[in-house]
Amino acid sequence: NDYIDTANKVLFTTEFTIETWFYKDIWKDTGIPDANAGKLETILEKWQRVASVDSGYRFGRDYGGTTFGGFINNGADGANSKSVSVLIGTISTGAWHHTVMTFKGSTFLRLYIDGVLVAENTTAMYASVGDATTKTHQIGRSTEGYGEFDGKIDEVKIYNRAISTDEVKAHYLRGKNNTAVAMSTSTTAE
């Protein structure tokens, strides 16, 4: 039931990447009385609803519990968010998974799992994501105070650009092999 409430920083609204590793023992109901919200498990979120209009992003297991992915709204499209997701059953439990959501305004929203592009949405893509100015970035739960992630989350990163497919694959392989990028500099003293 641990989570992190970060400072209310401005979201990169026209292009960004969210990257993390997560581990689940089992996909289960989180105990919230609302049947759909009870299956919401948030990895990272900055989301708000004002007068039935959503803005921001959500990354994790969605309401209803059948899908895992990323969700964005431009703050002007009501509750009709854009999303990329896969069925929960396609993600094994008892193992670490590398997950990445990339957004490039007016172009795409993509979801990668374990270095592989598994979902892409290019249909009438938003130019930008609404900033959800009244909310902070939350790691491990929804900004609404529920939807705790029941598992382990590691190495959360937010980039101000949509990283490439090659970069996603390299990050996954580096983490999977638990090796650091070797950066060497040669210095000679005379």
Disulfide bonds with the S-S distance in Angstrom:
none
